[in-house]
Amino acid sequence: MSRIIKKENKIGGEYEINPQELNDLEILKTPNKTSMFSNGRSALMFILKQISIQNTSIVYLPYYICPSVVSACKNSKFKVKFYELDEKFLFPINLLSKIEHNSSIILVNYFGFINNNKIIKTIKNKRPDIITINDSVQSFWTFNKSIADYSFTSLRKQFAIPDGALVYHNNKIIKPSSKIKENNFFTKKVQASVSKFKKEEDYIYLNLFEEGEKILDNEKSITKASIIAESIFNKTDFETITTKRKENYKTIYELGQKHSLDFIFPYSEEIIPLCVPIKINNRNKIRKELFQNNIFLPIHWISGYYNRKSKMSKEMADNEISLIIDQRYSEDAMIFQIKTLISLIN
Ligand SMILES: Cc1ncc(COP(=O)(O)O)c(C=O)c1O
């Protein structure tokens, strides 16, 4: 390989934050009046709280879902029922007659590839009693194009922002009320991202990220974003990020196709994915070998107690791995990622 990616340059993992970005602390002196919730779960808990005022506390979730979403529904004291997706990762419309009256359905835009609007339109026509919620955590770029009654997204997976989530309802973004307290996980996340930026020892920032995640996991109430998150978000150059993600996605797809990688979703120019999922054999072994090469690819999601009987969830839990295409990386990094993966598979 002529263009070598330096060993210390990692692909994947959480985002870094340049501490200089935090120098503009003027904003920190203002009271926290952020327009954002703290994270995806908090946004969802807020939505469920609104819904429970008038509707039944029953929510339908796909079996194939991040375990944290199941916890958020349970924290909100909702009865959770599950449905199996069809082969296109969509809600199977033939189940509609079995959905309880005045309940809610969560539909998910997986990795940014799944547009649920057509199915939501059908649900609204046939069953206007049902509330639809589009989980757009993996699809920031389309969260406000959803026709669901509610759509929500989370920022930290897409951007170098420690916290922050948005709720979209009736064509506008809903702000958390001033009574909602600020989350208490963002400080650890900021420290971790700065430590990663400074190239401190891996264990230092990994521990900090984990501590932050533990605080987040233990939070049972609705919280809002930090002013730091809001400030970084407002300064984000979305256009450059969009261009970079699209370029990387195209490079990854074209190279991967040449090597017959099993992409779960076909290529589309319109899509700005979170990451690009593929299926491989011996996934766990290859993933570990990729770690040795400083390539840290995520998987979505390991099986939980709630989805052991779901064929699709098992298939994804066993074989899925996602290629990284985000704005941090150059074309060379994309080539390195694919070449390394191919050399390990063969
Ligand atoms: C599809 C989906 N929904 C919701 C969440 C929860 O988001 P957060 O971790 O910001 O609470 C996640 C987290 O990864 C997710 O992947």
Ligand as a Chemical Component Dictionary entry (heavy atoms), coordinates in Angstrom:
data_LIG
# 
_chem_comp.id                   LIG 
_chem_comp.type                 NON-POLYMER 
_chem_comp.pdbx_formal_charge   0 
_chem_comp.three_letter_code    LIG 
# 
loop_
_chem_comp_atom.comp_id 
_chem_comp_atom.atom_id 
_chem_comp_atom.alt_atom_id 
_chem_comp_atom.type_symbol 
_chem_comp_atom.charge 
_chem_comp_atom.model_Cartn_x 
_chem_comp_atom.model_Cartn_y 
_chem_comp_atom.model_Cartn_z 
_chem_comp_atom.pdbx_ordinal 
LIG C1 C1 C 0 -31.636 3.622 17.193 1  
LIG C2 C2 C 0 -31.272 4.238 18.511 2  
LIG N1 N1 N 0 -32.227 4.850 19.239 3  
LIG C3 C3 C 0 -31.947 5.443 20.426 4  
LIG C4 C4 C 0 -30.672 5.409 20.966 5  
LIG C5 C5 C 0 -30.409 6.097 22.283 6  
LIG O1 O1 O 0 -29.713 7.274 22.067 7  
LIG P1 P1 P 0 -28.830 7.922 23.251 8  
LIG O2 O2 O 0 -27.670 6.978 23.474 9  
LIG O3 O3 O 0 -28.411 9.252 22.749 10 
LIG O4 O4 O 0 -29.692 7.995 24.443 11 
LIG C6 C6 C 0 -29.654 4.774 20.260 12 
LIG C7 C7 C 0 -28.309 4.748 20.816 13 
LIG O5 O5 O 0 -27.380 4.292 20.258 14 
LIG C8 C8 C 0 -29.954 4.194 18.992 15 
LIG O6 O6 O 0 -28.994 3.591 18.268 16 
# 
loop_
_chem_comp_bond.comp_id 
_chem_comp_bond.atom_id_1 
_chem_comp_bond.atom_id_2 
_chem_comp_bond.value_order 
_chem_comp_bond.pdbx_ordinal 
LIG C1 C2 SING 1  
LIG C2 N1 SING 2  
LIG C2 C8 DOUB 3  
LIG N1 C3 DOUB 4  
LIG C3 C4 SING 5  
LIG C4 C5 SING 6  
LIG C4 C6 DOUB 7  
LIG C5 O1 SING 8  
LIG O1 P1 SING 9  
LIG P1 O2 DOUB 10 
LIG P1 O3 SING 11 
LIG P1 O4 SING 12 
LIG C6 C7 SING 13 
LIG C6 C8 SING 14 
LIG C7 O5 DOUB 15 
LIG C8 O6 SING 16 
# 
